[in-house]
């Protein structure tokens, strides 16, 4: 038993990111975390009243995150229990000619909110942004999420009011794709 505990401690030391709180670690997700990531995604979607929009499955996440490496995930653990995650990927600014990091989702389970864990994860992502020589860290936030907006402004983040997000999906995406195929003929 002692040998297994020593191996576990060695593994944690190699795969976790230190924080000032000895009970809280941040680590990069692994394949074995796929079900946990999906659970956190669904909990976040439920909180945002958008659970019906979640179509992700463990199989889809496995392919996207661990086979094609389209995004990365870090897991926050408190007292060796997962309490939240952040999913992010690189983006690129043509004006700057440099990459940045786009934070897609940051989620902390409700009973652990207000303890600074979200800030610690954001702080690590800011460090990762600098370490990877990226120019900026960006994310979207619902306009109704006043608690998060207050935190983000306190950290020095600011909204880009002059930009709007546009999205193509479903039939509209297929139609535009088919336009390209017709042009090729």
N, C-alpha and C positions, 0 to 999 in steps of 0.2 A: 504494500500500500504506500509506504514512504517513497519507494522508487517511482511509482506512478505520479505521486504528488510533485516530486522533484522534476520529472519530465514535463508535467503540466506547467510548472513555474518557468522552466526553461523555454517552453513553447511560447508562453505569454510574453516573456521578455523579448523574444525574437520577433513576434508578430504584432505587438501592441505599441501604441504611441503613448508616451508618458504624459500625465497631467499632474498638476499640483495636488490633486485629490487622490490619495493612495487607494481609495475605493472605486475610482472611476478611471476606466481606460477607453481608448479609442483604438479600433483595429480595422484593417481592411477586410471586407467580407470575402468569404470563400464559397465554393460550390455548396458546401453543407449548409450554408445560410440561406439558400434560395427560398425555402418555405417561410422562414422568419421575415425575409425581405417582403415577400408577398403579403404576409400578415400585416406588417407595418404599413404597406401601401394601402391595404383595405381599411385599416384603422384610420389613416389620414383621410382617405376618401370619405369615410363615414363622418368624420369630424367636419369635413367641408361640405357635407350633404351631397356628395357626388359618387356614392358607392355604386350606383347603377351604371356609371361610366367605366368602371374598371373591367377590362377584358383580359388583362394580363393573367398568365398562368405560370406555374413553376417552370414548365417546359420552355415557354417563351422567354422568361427571365434568364433561365440557364443559358440559352442560346445568345441572347443579347448581351448579358453581363460577363459570362465566363468562357464563351466560345468565340464570339466575334469581338468582344471587348469594346462595345459601343458606349459604355458608361462604367463608372466605378461607384462602389458603395463603401462607406465606412459605417461601422456599428459602434454605438456607445454602450458600454456596460458599466453598471454600478453594482458593486459587491458580486461580481461574476454573473450578473443577470443582464440580458439585453434590455435596454430602456429606450433606444431610439436609433435612428439612422439618418444618413444623408446620402443622396444619390446625385452624382454630378458627372459632367463630361467637359471636354475642351470645346471652346468655340474660337472664333477668329475675328479680329477687327481688321478690315482692309485699310481703314484710316491710320491705324497704328502699325500695321504690318506685323502684328504679334498675336499670339494665342492668349486666351483668357480661360477662366473656369466658370462654367455656368452651373449653378446649384439648382437642380430640378426640384428636389424635395428635401425638407428637413423636418423630422418628426420626433417628438419626445412623447412617451406615453403619458396620459393625463395625470396620473398620480405622482409623476416625477417632474412635472413642469414647475417653474418658479425656483428651481434650485441651481440655475446657472449652467445646466448641461447643454442646452442649445447654444449658448454663448461660447462654451468651450469647444463645441464642434465647429462653430463658425470661425473661431479663432484658429483652430487647426487648419481649416480650409484656407484661411487667409495666409497662414504660414506656407501651406502647400503651393498656393498660387505664387508666392514670392520665390519659394525654393525651385519651382519649375520654370522660373523666369517668365511667368505670364504677367500681363499688364493689369488685369483687373478680375475681380470676382463679382459676378452678377447673378441675380435671381429675380423671380417674379413673386409677387405677393398679392393675395386677394385684397381689394380695397376695404373690405369689411373687417379685416383682421387687425384691429387697432392695437392689440397687445404686441403683435409682431412688429408692426410699423413703428411703434414707440421704441422698441428695442433697436431696430435697424437704424433709426435716426440717431439714437444715443451712441451707436457705434461709429457714426459718421457716414453712413450710407444715405443715398438720396434717390428719389424717384426720377425716372425719365418721363416727365409729363408730355413731352413733345412726340413720343413714340407710341404707336398702337401695335398690338400683336395681331397678325393675320394668319389664318390657318386654312389650309386645303385638306380635305379628307373625304373619304367615301366616293360618291359619284363625281363630285367636283374634281377630285384628284385624278380619278380614272379618266374623266373627260379631257383634262389638260394633258395627261400622259398620251391619250389617244391622238390629240392634236399633233404631238411630236411624231408619232408613228405614221400619221397621214402625210406629214411633211417629207418623210424619208422616201416615200414611194414615188 
